[in-house]
Amino acid sequence: MAGIFITRGMSVSIPHFSLRISESGELEADPITLHVRFDVCPTWIQIAKRHLDAALIAKANRDAVWQGTDEEAKAQALEVEFEASMQAIMAAAIAWDAVYAVLREHVTIPPSTLEKWRNGRTARYTQVAEVTRRAFSLTQKGASILRDNLKQIYRYRDLAVHPSGKIEAPLLHPELNLGMEWRFVYFRAQNAELTVMAAAAMLWDLAHNGKSKDEKISAYQKTLAERLKEIFPDSPPTVPVANSNA
């Protein structure tokens, strides 16, 4: 190929390269081959933030529409908020899948644990949390908090990807004080904001404060920190106080 186009966020490495002196005394070298990798974790956080912004706008519109009597407009407002919120939450979960993929390359999981995961169909969030714990030597308390938070993020992801086909009783929408489909209750702007900001805040904390003995993970931290700073230029992402348990 004529060359390689390098974009922001890509990592470049030279996997094999050597110099040698030939019998004639000339310096020889192998052809240089570049390997590249793009980390999609910050990209998915950026996508999550974009959909979250849309969800918050949709919520403001929903609040305004529900002051009126147009039932069709009310239903449409709920749909728009639902779609934006669901996409924001999904993107946040995928961001953690992406960081897991990077860390997994540098973390050794005992074969017995891998077999246990396979045979027991261990939940995804448990695997992600364990790999992260090993990558950064998290304390028991820190690992527990991470696992509990990831459990909730992946719970919403699973609701989006594998929704129940059962006909179920309506749930109370805590903001509208009215019973309706579960999707409008779970996938609303407030929950999207909690999920996205929690996912981003945990990544920010690992990127800036995580301690790893692996040089490649430490280098990845620096790159991740730089890209997250571009997404949150004014201040680190903070998790809003929840007003509901839904």
C-alpha positions in Angstrom: 0.0 0.0 0.0 1.1 3.6 -0.6 0.8 4.7 3.0 -1.3 4.7 6.1 -3.8 7.4 7.1 -3.5 8.0 10.9 -6.4 9.6 12.7 -6.8 11.0 16.2 -7.3 8.3 18.7 -5.3 5.6 16.9 -2.4 3.8 18.4 0.5 2.9 16.2 3.2 0.3 16.9 6.1 -1.4 15.2 5.7 -5.1 16.2 9.0 -6.4 14.6 12.1 -4.5 13.5 15.8 -5.2 13.5 19.1 -3.8 12.3 22.1 -5.9 11.4 25.5 -5.5 9.7 26.0 -7.6 6.6 29.3 -9.5 5.9 30.2 -6.6 3.6 29.9 -4.2 6.5 26.7 -2.5 5.4 23.9 -1.7 7.7 20.7 -3.6 6.8 17.2 -3.4 8.2 13.9 -5.3 7.8 11.0 -3.5 6.2 9.1 -1.6 8.8 5.5 -2.8 9.3 3.1 -0.6 11.2 0.2 -2.0 13.3 -2.6 0.3 14.2 -5.5 0.1 16.7 -8.4 2.5 17.4 -10.0 2.5 20.8 -13.7 2.8 20.4 -14.4 3.3 24.1 -14.3 7.1 24.1 -16.2 7.1 20.8 -19.1 5.3 22.4 -19.0 7.6 25.4 -19.3 10.5 23.0 -22.2 8.8 21.2 -23.8 8.2 24.6 -23.4 11.8 25.6 -24.9 12.9 22.3 -28.0 10.7 22.7 -28.2 11.8 26.4 -28.4 15.5 25.3 -31.2 14.5 22.9 -33.0 12.6 25.7 -32.8 15.7 28.0 -34.3 17.9 25.3 -37.0 15.3 24.7 -37.7 15.2 28.5 -38.2 19.0 28.5 -40.5 18.7 25.5 -42.4 15.8 27.2 -42.9 17.9 30.3 -44.3 20.8 28.2 -46.6 18.5 26.1 -48.0 16.7 29.2 -49.3 20.0 30.5 -51.8 20.0 27.6 -54.5 17.7 26.4 -53.2 16.4 23.1 -53.0 12.6 23.7 -51.2 11.9 20.4 -48.6 14.5 21.2 -48.1 13.0 24.6 -47.5 9.6 23.2 -45.1 10.9 20.6 -43.1 12.8 23.3 -42.8 9.6 25.3 -41.5 7.7 22.2 -38.9 10.3 21.4 -37.6 10.3 25.0 -37.6 6.5 25.1 -35.6 6.2 21.9 -32.9 8.7 22.8 -32.6 7.3 26.3 -32.3 3.7 25.2 -29.6 4.6 22.7 -27.7 6.6 25.3 -27.8 3.7 27.8 -26.8 1.2 25.1 -23.8 3.3 24.0 -22.6 3.6 27.6 -22.7 -0.2 28.1 -20.9 -0.7 24.8 -18.2 1.7 25.9 -17.4 -0.6 28.8 -17.4 -3.6 26.5 -14.8 -1.7 24.5 -12.5 -1.0 27.5 -12.9 -4.6 28.6 -11.6 -5.7 25.1 -8.5 -3.6 25.5 -7.8 -4.6 29.1 -8.4 -8.3 28.4 -5.4 -8.3 26.1 -3.1 -7.5 29.0 -4.8 -9.4 31.9 -4.2 -13.1 32.6 -7.3 -14.9 33.8 -6.7 -18.4 35.3 -8.0 -21.2 33.1 -10.1 -22.4 35.9 -11.9 -19.1 36.1 -12.4 -19.0 32.3 -13.9 -22.5 32.5 -16.2 -21.4 35.3 -17.3 -18.4 33.3 -18.1 -20.6 30.3 -19.9 -23.4 32.1 -21.8 -21.1 34.5 -22.6 -18.6 31.8 -21.3 -15.9 34.1 -22.9 -12.5 33.6 -21.1 -10.1 31.3 -20.8 -7.4 34.0 -19.1 -9.8 36.3 -16.4 -10.6 33.7 -15.9 -7.0 32.9 -15.6 -6.1 36.5 -13.1 -8.9 37.2 -10.8 -8.0 34.3 -10.9 -4.4 35.4 -10.1 -5.4 39.0 -7.1 -7.4 37.9 -5.9 -4.7 35.5 -5.8 -2.0 38.1 -5.4 -4.1 41.3 -8.5 -2.6 42.8 -9.3 -2.9 46.5 -12.1 -5.2 47.6 -14.3 -2.1 48.2 -13.5 -0.5 44.9 -14.1 -3.7 43.0 -17.4 -4.2 44.7 -18.6 -0.7 43.9 -17.5 -1.2 40.2 -19.3 -4.5 40.0 -22.5 -3.2 41.5 -22.5 -0.1 39.1 -21.8 -2.3 36.1 -24.6 -4.6 37.1 -27.1 -1.8 36.8 -25.7 -0.5 33.5 -25.8 -4.0 32.0 -29.3 -4.6 33.4 -30.6 -1.7 31.3 -28.6 -2.9 28.3 -30.1 -6.4 28.6 -33.6 -4.8 28.9 -33.0 -3.1 25.6 -31.4 -6.1 23.8 -33.5 -8.9 25.3 -36.9 -7.4 26.3 -39.5 -9.7 27.7 -42.2 -10.8 25.2 -44.7 -11.2 28.1 -47.8 -9.1 28.5 -47.1 -7.5 31.9 -48.9 -5.0 34.2 -48.0 -1.4 33.6 -45.5 0.4 35.8 -45.9 3.7 37.6 -44.1 6.5 35.8 -42.6 8.4 38.8 -42.5 11.7 37.1 -45.9 11.6 35.5 -47.6 9.6 38.3 -49.4 7.4 35.7 -49.2 3.8 34.8 -47.7 2.9 31.4 -45.4 0.5 29.5 -42.2 -0.5 31.3 -40.1 0.9 28.5 -41.2 4.4 29.1 -40.4 4.0 32.8 -37.0 2.4 32.5 -35.8 4.2 29.4 -36.4 7.9 30.3 -34.0 10.8 30.4 -33.4 10.6 34.1 -32.2 7.0 34.0 -30.2 7.7 30.8 -28.4 10.6 32.6 -27.6 8.4 35.6 -26.3 5.6 33.4 -24.2 7.6 31.0 -22.6 9.8 33.6 -21.9 6.8 35.9 -20.2 4.9 33.0 -18.2 8.0 32.1 -17.2 8.9 35.6 -15.9 5.4 36.3 -13.9 5.4 33.1 -12.5 8.9 34.0 -11.5 7.7 37.5 -9.7 4.6 36.1 -8.0 6.7 33.4 -6.7 9.3 36.0 -6.4 7.4 39.2 -6.0 3.7 38.3 -2.8 2.0 39.3 -1.5 -0.7 37.0 1.8 -2.6 36.9 1.4 -3.2 33.2 3.2 -0.6 31.1 0.8 -1.1 28.2 -2.2 -0.5 30.4 -0.6 2.6 31.9 0.0 3.9 28.4 -3.6 3.2 27.5 -4.7 5.1 30.6 -3.0 8.3 29.3 -4.6 8.0 25.9 -8.0 7.3 27.4 -7.6 10.3 29.8 -6.8 12.6 26.9 -9.8 11.6 24.9 -12.2 11.8 27.8 -10.9 15.3 28.5 -12.0 16.2 24.9 -15.5 14.9 25.6 -15.7 16.6 29.0 -13.5 19.7 28.6 -14.9 21.8 31.5 -14.9 19.3 34.3 -14.9 15.5 35.1 -18.2 13.8 34.5 -20.3 13.7 37.7 -23.3 11.4 38.6 -26.5 13.3 39.4 -28.5 12.4 42.5 -31.2 10.0 41.7 -34.8 10.8 42.5 -36.2 7.4 41.9 -35.4 3.7 42.2 -36.7 2.8 38.8 
